[in-house]
Amino acid sequence: MDIKEFLVSNVHVLDRFKELAPGSFRHCQNVAQLCEPLAKELDLNNDALILAATLHDIGKCLNPDNFIENQTTGVNIHDKLDPVVSFQLISRHLSDSVLKLIQLNVPPEVIKIVSEHHGNSTIKSIYIKAKELYNGALVEDHYKYRSSKPTSVESCVLMCCDVVESACRALSNGGKLKDYKNTVDKLVGGLIEEEQLDILSLGQLRGIKRILTSEITNIYHKRIDYEESETEKE
């Protein structure tokens, strides 16, 4: 499939995605940017991976305010919700995204990549809140995505890029992104610890961490340089 042709023919879908969930749309664009050099380095199905990255969170259009990247008022609805409810609201975006891709007649290999990009990982922020609320008396499995672990390198790459982009953006916004390599190592290491990346070879893991470190360094060094330049001008 030709990714450019698909995106051009479905530009109204992307426009609607951007309108309803602008933060999620930007996140998907950033993730696709991270995936591109990895597809080349690891000799992957570039079109399938980039399209999956571009649309992997499109299901968030149904309830955009449930996700922090779309919250513009500084109010997080999950602060007042029971963790069980928060888990249901957040985790459903995966099935919502898959359903939307089926409606758009996206190729099955792309849908599979999207369906596996969270694996059966734990939504840690919700799980930690639940442990504090219930004094640790709960089962972690209740806060895991209901999906299979990645069965392709493409799914693993999308998972890594998704986690790294989200975390590094949040750390940068809070002024806490300092050591790029250590941050990427910890984030990818967390996925390894959860046994989400078992199908990857050591060489593939090294390549993913090396390229993501390089890309994140380039993105945030440029941003810091720009911000310092603008401050000097002022």
C-alpha positions, 0 to 999 in steps of 0.5 A: 500500500502507498502511504501517501496515497492513502493519507491523501485520499483520507485527508478528511479523516486526519483533519477530523482527528486533528480537530477533535484530539489535537494533542493525540494527533501531534503525538501520533505525528511525532511517533511516526517521525521516530519510527521512520529511521528505525524502519530504515535501520531494521529493514522493516515494512516502512509503509505499514509501520508509518501508517500504523504510527500515524493512526495508532491513537485515532480512537481517542477522537471518541473521548479526547478529554480522557487523555492528558495530551488533549486537556487544555484547562489544566484539569485532569478528569482522572483526579476524581475518578476511581482507578477502575473507571479510569482504566476502562476509559483509557484502555478502550482507546485501543479497541476504538482505534482498531474499529476505526481502522477497520471502518477505513479499510486499512490493511490487516497488517497495519491493524495488527501493528496498532492492536499490539502496540501496548501489548499486555502492559500495565497502565502504570499511572492508574495502577500506582494510584490504585495501590495507594488508594487500596493499600496495595490490595489489588491484582496488577493484571486488572490494570493491563491492556487486553491485547497480545504482546507484539508478534512483529518487529514493527509492533515492537518499534511502535511500542517503543516509540510511543512510550519514548515520545510520550515520556520524553515530551512530559519530562521536557515540559516539566524541565526534567529531561536531562540525560537522553540516553539514560532516559531511553534506556530506562523506558525501553528497559521497562518494556523488556522487564514487562516481557513485551519485547521478547521477540527482538534480538539483542542487536535489534534492541541496541539499534532501537535504543541507539536511534531513539537516543539520537532522535530524542537528543536532536529533537530536544537539543534543537528545542532548547537551543531555540528557546535559549535563542528566543530568551536572548532576543527578548 
